[in-house]
Amino acid sequence: MYIKYSICFTYIFKTLKTREIHKKKGMGVWLVWIIIAALILIFSIVRVLIKKDHSKYATILLFVIVGGIVIFSFLSPIVFTTGNFIDWFNSGDRLWSGLFRLNLDVDFTETGNIGDTFGGITAPIIGIVNVILLFVTLNRQIKFEENQDKFNKNQLLSQREEQFKSTFFQMLQTQRELLNGLRGRFLYRHIIQRENDTNIVSGIDYFAVARVELKDIFENLEIADEENVNTNLIPKENWYIRKEYKDADNEEKMKLAYDYFFSRHIEVGSYFRHLYHILKMIDEEEKAIENISEKSEKEVFNNYKNYADILQATLSNDELLLAYYNCASFPNAKELFLKFRFTENLFKKSLIDENRDKMKQFEFREI
């Protein structure tokens, strides 16, 4: 960039040394060249300052230049049309005397010439000032609109995040209410704590007993001798599941066992559906914010994973374990569990069978 301006100035002064321009066209030509070169240099400096976030200094520089041009525009008619100044400028002891001389022959016998001289000199200068001021105005307007758009965008993101937080914690409260209201009937042999000497359990105890029953279902599906199958848990009309289970791979075995458990305890469905929709809301909000936020995808994901971590922290180990087995039957839930690493704090030894029940890609804590 600076090489171009150096070449421009070199060309101007080389031309001035020839003094051919003065002989043919007078001082007007070289004056125009100097003004153009100076403006190019000034605008290049201003541009560099703006790019380097020194817009304050760029503005001060522009106003100083504009002020100088305005003052010069009012003094120029007197300076360039006064004989004393011309004689002083053309005197032989000046540094520039070898380069250029002023040769103005102005007759002021008619007042019209004075007006023409003043207008002819100041009009281009005022025009240049207007261009500079227009440039400053447009630049300021663009900056203001950019800042305003950024402010509006940040405000919108802030409002949206507050609305999300409010909805999230309301759903979290609803999840706890669903847990407290959860009631189910189990076999006596599976019940750890009895409620009024009945086989009905509720609340957090529900998942502790559910884990015991699910383990018993696995064991009865794998028993080779049919005489040892607990028909109270798996009646003979449901023994077809045992045949499917025998030829299935590990993940399919998990699905068959949990599907049978779920058929006996459909009351837990609303609990897991609501849990899934909380994760789905977090996932959808995270994707929406990625499209409008200036933050990186990783920053946005980590921010919304924090909400998934908060949700995970509210679950007991038995709740989290049964939710994991629930994923074997519901692929959409499984996808969200994997995305937010929902089982990363679940101990591997908590699984009913560590070797059989380890689904691919899931993370567990080791001892």
C-alpha positions as CSV (number, residue, x, y, z in Angstrom):
1,M,0.0,0.0,0.0
2,Y,2.7,2.5,1.1
3,I,4.8,1.7,-2.0
4,K,1.9,2.9,-4.2
5,Y,1.8,6.3,-2.5
6,S,5.6,6.7,-2.6
7,I,5.6,6.1,-6.3
8,C,2.7,8.6,-6.7
9,F,4.7,11.4,-4.8
10,T,7.9,10.6,-6.7
11,Y,6.1,11.0,-10.0
12,I,4.6,14.3,-8.9
13,F,7.9,15.9,-7.9
14,K,9.8,14.5,-10.9
15,T,7.1,16.1,-13.1
16,L,7.4,19.4,-11.2
17,K,11.2,19.5,-11.7
18,T,10.7,19.5,-15.4
19,R,8.7,22.8,-15.0
20,E,6.9,21.9,-18.2
21,I,3.6,21.9,-16.4
22,H,4.1,25.5,-15.2
23,K,5.0,26.7,-18.6
24,K,1.9,25.2,-20.3
25,K,-0.8,25.1,-17.7
26,G,0.3,27.2,-14.7
27,M,0.0,26.2,-11.1
28,G,-3.5,24.7,-11.3
29,V,-2.3,21.3,-12.5
30,W,0.4,20.6,-9.9
31,L,-1.8,21.9,-7.2
32,V,-4.5,19.4,-8.1
33,W,-2.0,16.6,-8.2
34,I,-0.7,17.5,-4.7
35,I,-4.2,17.6,-3.3
36,I,-5.1,14.2,-4.8
37,A,-1.9,12.6,-3.5
38,A,-2.4,14.2,0.0
39,L,-6.0,13.0,0.1
40,I,-5.0,9.5,-0.8
41,L,-2.4,9.5,1.9
42,I,-4.8,10.9,4.5
43,F,-7.5,8.4,3.7
44,S,-5.0,5.5,3.8
45,I,-3.9,6.6,7.3
46,V,-7.5,6.9,8.4
47,R,-8.3,3.5,7.0
48,V,-5.4,1.9,8.8
49,L,-6.4,3.5,12.1
50,I,-10.0,2.3,11.7
51,K,-8.9,-1.3,10.9
52,K,-6.7,-1.3,14.0
53,D,-9.6,-0.2,16.2
54,H,-8.2,3.3,16.6
55,S,-11.4,5.0,15.3
56,K,-11.1,7.7,18.0
57,Y,-7.7,8.9,16.6
58,A,-9.0,8.6,13.0
59,T,-11.9,10.8,13.9
60,I,-9.7,13.4,15.5
61,L,-7.4,13.4,12.5
62,L,-10.2,13.9,10.1
63,F,-11.7,16.8,12.1
64,V,-8.2,18.5,12.3
65,I,-7.8,18.1,8.6
66,V,-11.3,19.4,7.9
67,G,-10.8,22.3,10.2
68,G,-7.5,23.1,8.5
69,I,-9.1,22.9,5.0
70,V,-12.0,25.2,6.1
71,I,-9.6,27.8,7.5
72,F,-7.4,27.5,4.4
73,S,-10.4,27.9,2.1
74,F,-11.1,31.3,3.6
75,L,-7.5,32.5,3.6
76,S,-6.6,31.1,0.2
77,P,-8.2,34.0,-1.9
78,I,-6.2,36.5,0.1
79,V,-3.0,34.4,0.0
80,F,-3.0,33.5,-3.7
81,T,-4.2,36.9,-5.0
82,T,-2.0,39.2,-2.9
83,G,1.1,40.5,-4.6
84,N,3.2,40.5,-1.4
85,F,2.7,36.8,-0.8
86,I,3.5,36.0,-4.5
87,D,6.7,38.0,-4.4
88,W,7.7,36.3,-1.1
89,F,6.9,32.9,-2.5
90,N,8.9,33.5,-5.7
91,S,11.9,35.0,-4.0
92,G,15.1,33.1,-4.9
93,D,16.1,32.2,-1.4
94,R,13.2,29.8,-0.8
95,L,13.8,26.0,-0.7
96,W,11.2,25.4,-3.4
97,S,12.2,28.2,-5.7
98,G,13.9,25.7,-8.0
99,L,10.8,23.6,-8.3
100,F,7.9,26.0,-8.9
101,R,6.9,29.6,-9.0
102,L,3.5,31.4,-8.8
103,N,2.6,33.4,-11.8
104,L,-0.9,34.9,-11.1
105,D,-2.0,38.0,-12.9
106,V,-5.3,38.9,-11.4
107,D,-7.1,42.2,-12.2
108,F,-9.4,43.4,-9.4
109,T,-10.7,46.4,-11.3
110,E,-14.0,44.7,-11.5
111,T,-15.6,43.4,-8.4
112,G,-17.0,40.4,-10.3
113,N,-13.4,39.0,-10.7
114,I,-13.1,39.0,-6.9
115,G,-16.2,36.8,-6.5
116,D,-15.0,34.5,-9.3
117,T,-11.6,34.2,-7.7
118,F,-13.0,33.4,-4.3
119,G,-15.6,31.0,-5.6
120,G,-13.2,29.3,-7.9
121,I,-10.7,28.6,-5.2
122,T,-13.0,27.7,-2.3
123,A,-15.6,25.6,-4.2
124,P,-13.3,22.6,-4.8
125,I,-12.0,22.9,-1.2
126,I,-15.5,23.0,0.2
127,G,-16.4,20.0,-2.0
128,I,-13.5,18.0,-0.6
129,V,-14.6,18.9,2.9
130,N,-18.1,17.7,2.1
131,V,-16.7,14.4,0.8
132,I,-14.6,13.9,4.0
133,L,-17.6,14.7,6.2
134,L,-19.8,12.4,4.2
135,F,-17.2,9.6,4.6
136,V,-17.1,10.2,8.4
137,T,-20.9,10.3,8.7
138,L,-21.4,7.1,6.7
139,N,-18.6,5.3,8.7
140,R,-20.2,6.4,12.0
141,Q,-23.6,5.3,10.8
142,I,-22.3,1.9,9.7
143,K,-20.6,1.4,13.1
144,F,-23.7,2.5,15.0
145,E,-25.9,0.0,13.0
146,E,-23.4,-2.8,13.6
147,N,-23.3,-2.1,17.4
148,Q,-27.1,-1.7,17.5
149,D,-27.6,-5.1,15.7
150,K,-25.1,-6.7,18.1
151,F,-26.8,-5.2,21.1
152,N,-30.3,-6.3,19.9
153,K,-28.9,-9.8,19.2
154,N,-27.3,-10.1,22.6
155,Q,-30.5,-8.8,24.3
156,L,-32.6,-11.4,22.4
157,L,-30.2,-14.2,23.3
158,S,-30.3,-13.1,27.0
159,Q,-34.1,-13.0,27.0
160,R,-34.3,-16.4,25.3
161,E,-31.9,-17.9,27.8
162,E,-33.9,-16.5,30.8
163,Q,-37.1,-18.0,29.3
164,F,-35.3,-21.4,28.8
165,K,-34.0,-21.4,32.4
166,S,-37.5,-20.7,33.7
167,T,-39.0,-23.5,31.6
168,F,-36.2,-25.9,32.5
169,F,-36.5,-25.5,36.2
170,Q,-40.3,-25.7,36.1
171,M,-39.9,-29.0,34.2
172,L,-37.4,-30.1,36.8
173,Q,-39.9,-29.5,39.5
174,T,-42.5,-31.4,37.6
175,Q,-40.1,-34.3,37.3
176,R,-39.8,-34.4,41.1
177,E,-43.5,-34.3,41.4
178,L,-43.9,-37.2,39.0
179,L,-41.4,-39.2,41.1
180,N,-43.2,-38.5,44.4
181,G,-46.5,-39.5,42.8
182,L,-45.2,-42.7,41.2
183,R,-46.8,-45.8,42.7
184,G,-46.6,-49.4,41.6
185,R,-47.5,-52.9,42.6
186,F,-44.7,-55.5,42.9
187,L,-44.2,-59.1,44.1
188,Y,-43.6,-59.3,47.8
189,R,-40.2,-60.9,47.3
190,H,-39.0,-57.8,45.5
191,I,-40.2,-55.3,48.0
192,I,-37.5,-53.8,50.3
193,Q,-39.8,-51.4,52.2
194,R,-43.5,-52.1,52.5
195,E,-46.2,-49.5,52.7
196,N,-49.0,-50.5,55.1
197,D,-48.0,-54.1,54.7
198,T,-49.0,-54.1,51.0
199,N,-47.0,-54.8,47.8
200,I,-47.4,-51.2,46.6
201,V,-44.4,-48.9,46.7
202,S,-44.0,-45.3,45.7
203,G,-41.6,-42.4,45.3
204,I,-37.9,-43.1,45.4
205,D,-38.4,-46.6,46.7
206,Y,-40.2,-47.4,43.5
207,F,-36.9,-47.5,41.5
208,A,-35.1,-49.5,44.2
209,V,-37.7,-52.2,44.0
210,A,-37.9,-51.9,40.2
211,R,-34.2,-52.6,39.9
212,V,-34.7,-55.9,41.9
213,E,-37.6,-57.0,39.7
214,L,-35.7,-56.2,36.5
215,K,-32.8,-58.3,37.7
216,D,-35.2,-61.1,38.5
217,I,-36.7,-60.9,35.0
218,F,-33.2,-61.3,33.4
219,E,-32.5,-64.3,35.6
220,N,-35.8,-66.0,34.8
221,L,-35.3,-65.4,31.0
222,E,-31.9,-67.1,31.2
223,I,-32.9,-70.1,33.3
224,A,-32.5,-73.2,31.2
225,D,-34.8,-75.5,33.3
226,E,-38.4,-74.3,32.8
227,E,-39.4,-75.9,36.1
228,N,-37.4,-73.3,37.9
229,V,-39.0,-70.3,36.1
230,N,-41.0,-68.1,38.5
231,T,-44.5,-68.3,36.9
232,N,-45.7,-65.5,39.1
233,L,-43.2,-63.2,37.4
234,I,-43.3,-64.8,33.9
235,P,-46.5,-66.8,33.3
236,K,-46.4,-69.7,30.8
237,E,-48.3,-67.7,28.2
238,N,-45.3,-65.3,28.1
239,W,-42.6,-67.9,27.7
240,Y,-42.3,-67.1,24.0
241,I,-40.1,-64.3,25.2
242,R,-37.7,-66.8,26.6
243,K,-37.2,-68.3,23.1
244,E,-36.6,-64.9,21.6
245,Y,-34.2,-64.0,24.4
246,K,-32.2,-67.2,23.9
247,D,-31.2,-66.3,20.3
248,A,-30.8,-62.5,20.8
249,D,-27.6,-60.5,21.1
250,N,-26.8,-58.6,24.3
251,E,-28.6,-55.3,23.4
252,E,-31.6,-57.2,22.1
253,K,-31.7,-59.2,25.4
254,M,-31.8,-55.9,27.3
255,K,-34.7,-54.7,25.1
256,L,-36.7,-57.9,25.6
257,A,-36.2,-57.8,29.4
258,Y,-37.0,-54.2,29.7
259,D,-40.0,-54.4,27.4
260,Y,-41.4,-57.2,29.6
261,F,-40.8,-55.1,32.7
262,F,-42.5,-52.1,31.1
263,S,-45.5,-54.2,30.2
264,R,-45.9,-54.9,33.9
265,H,-45.3,-51.3,35.0
266,I,-46.7,-48.9,32.5
267,E,-47.1,-46.3,35.3
268,V,-43.4,-45.5,34.9
269,G,-44.0,-44.4,31.3
270,S,-45.0,-40.8,32.2
271,Y,-41.9,-40.4,34.3
272,F,-39.5,-41.4,31.5
273,R,-41.4,-39.5,28.8
274,H,-41.1,-36.3,30.8
275,L,-37.4,-37.0,31.4
276,Y,-36.9,-37.5,27.7
277,H,-38.7,-34.2,26.9
278,I,-36.5,-32.3,29.2
279,L,-33.4,-33.6,27.4
280,K,-35.1,-33.0,24.1
281,M,-35.8,-29.4,25.1
282,I,-32.1,-28.9,26.0
283,D,-31.0,-30.4,22.7
284,E,-33.4,-28.3,20.6
285,E,-32.4,-25.1,22.4
286,E,-28.7,-25.9,22.0
287,K,-29.1,-26.4,18.2
288,A,-31.2,-23.2,17.9
289,I,-28.6,-21.1,19.8
290,E,-25.7,-22.5,17.7
291,N,-27.3,-20.9,14.6
292,I,-27.7,-17.4,16.0
293,S,-24.9,-17.1,18.6
294,E,-21.4,-15.8,17.9
295,K,-20.0,-18.4,20.3
296,S,-18.3,-21.5,19.0
297,E,-20.4,-24.8,18.8
298,K,-18.2,-26.2,21.6
299,E,-19.0,-23.3,23.9
300,V,-22.7,-23.5,23.2
301,F,-22.8,-27.3,23.7
302,N,-20.9,-27.0,27.0
303,N,-23.3,-24.4,28.2
304,Y,-26.3,-26.6,27.5
305,K,-24.6,-29.7,28.7
306,N,-24.5,-28.0,32.1
307,Y,-28.3,-28.2,32.2
308,A,-28.2,-31.9,31.3
309,D,-25.7,-32.4,34.2
310,I,-28.1,-30.6,36.6
311,L,-30.9,-32.9,35.5
312,Q,-28.6,-35.9,35.9
313,A,-27.6,-34.8,39.4
314,T,-31.3,-34.8,40.5
315,L,-31.6,-38.5,39.8
316,S,-30.8,-41.2,42.2
317,N,-28.5,-44.1,41.2
318,D,-31.6,-46.4,40.8
319,E,-33.4,-43.8,38.7
320,L,-30.4,-43.4,36.4
321,L,-29.9,-47.1,36.1
322,L,-33.5,-47.8,35.1
323,A,-33.4,-44.8,32.7
324,Y,-30.3,-46.5,31.1
325,Y,-32.2,-49.8,30.5
326,N,-35.2,-47.7,29.2
327,C,-32.8,-46.5,26.4
328,A,-32.6,-50.1,25.1
329,S,-36.3,-49.8,24.1
330,F,-36.4,-46.2,23.0
331,P,-33.7,-45.1,20.4
332,N,-34.5,-41.4,20.7
333,A,-33.8,-41.4,24.4
334,K,-30.7,-43.4,23.8
335,E,-29.4,-40.8,21.3
336,L,-29.8,-38.0,23.8
337,F,-28.3,-40.0,26.6
338,L,-25.2,-40.5,24.4
339,K,-25.0,-36.9,23.3
340,F,-25.1,-35.5,26.8
341,R,-23.1,-38.5,28.3
342,F,-25.9,-39.0,30.8
343,T,-24.4,-42.2,32.3
344,E,-20.9,-40.9,32.9
345,N,-21.5,-40.8,36.7
346,L,-23.1,-44.3,36.8
347,F,-20.8,-46.9,38.1
348,K,-20.3,-49.9,35.8
349,K,-20.7,-52.3,38.7
350,S,-24.3,-50.9,39.1
351,L,-25.3,-52.7,36.0
352,I,-27.2,-55.9,36.5
353,D,-24.6,-57.7,34.4
354,E,-21.5,-55.7,33.5
355,N,-20.6,-57.8,30.5
356,R,-24.1,-58.3,29.0
357,D,-25.6,-54.9,29.7
358,K,-22.9,-52.6,28.4
359,M,-24.4,-50.9,25.3
360,K,-22.0,-49.5,22.7
361,Q,-20.7,-45.9,23.1
362,F,-22.0,-45.5,26.7
363,E,-19.6,-44.2,29.3
364,F,-19.5,-45.5,32.9
365,R,-17.4,-44.8,35.9
366,E,-15.0,-47.5,36.9
367,I,-14.3,-48.4,40.5
